[in-house]
Amino acid sequence: MQPVASQFLLLLAVSLPVLKAEAPVATPNPFVYDWHSLRVGGLIAAGILCTLGIIVLLSGKCKCKFNRKSSRRPQESPHLIVPGSASNC
């Protein structure tokens, strides 16, 4: 009778945690994003930056460097490498 009682206690000790277990609770996933709001916010930011860029270009405050004339004096010859001027030291 002793082995039957010890087996019953062992079975009871093993099965109690299983009987007490509950269904797992679904925790909210931290990696779920609101893609629609993210997309709309990005489009708004891109539109604002594009508009500001066009305003800056059309305002006339930004001078292009291509319109400037060369600062080199006309009598000064350009510094060119001519054949035979390089030495092999």
N, C-alpha and C positions, 0 to 999 in steps of 0.2 A: 504494500500500500504506500509505502514511502516513496518509491520511484514515480508513482502516478501523481502524487501530490507535488513533488518537485517539478515534474514536467508541466503540471497545470500552472504553477506559480511562474515558471519560466515563460510559458506561452502567454500568460496574463501580462508579465512584465514587457514582453516584446510587442504585444498587440495594443497596449495602452497608448503609446505615442501615435500609433496609426489611427486609433479611434478618436484621439483628440485633434488630429490634423484637420485643418480647414482648407477650403479651396484657396489657392493663391489669389491675392488681391492684385489687380492690374494697376501697376504704378504708371503714372504718366511718363511718356517717353520724352526726355529733354531734347531730342534731336528732331522734333516735329516742328516744321516751320510753316508760317503763313505765307505761301509763295505768292499769292495774289497781291498782298500788301507790299511785299518786297519788290515785286516787279513794278507796281505802280509808283512806289517811292523812287526807284531807280530811274524810271522814265521822267518823273518830275525833276529830279536832280539833273539829268542829262539835258532836258529842255531849258532849265534855268542857266546852266553853264554855256550852252550853245547860244542862247540869247545874249548873255553877257559878252561872249566873244565877238558876236556880230556888232554889238553896240561899241565895244572898244575899237574895233577895226574901222567903223564908220565915223567915229567921233573926231578923227583927225589929230588926236593927241599922239598917236603912235606913228613916228616917222620911219619910213623904210630906209635902210642903209643903201639900197640899190640906186636911189635917186641922187645920192651925193656924188659929186665929181671927185676925181682922184686928187689926193692932196699933194701929189708929186709936182714939182715945178717943171714947166715946159723945157727949160734949158738943161735940166738934169737928165742925163741919159739913164735908161733902165740898166739895172745890174744884171747882165747876162753872162752866162758861162760861155766863153769862146773856146774853140778848139786850140789846144796847146797851152792853155793857161793853167791847167791842172798839172801838178808835179807829182812824180812818183818818188816819194821819200822813203 
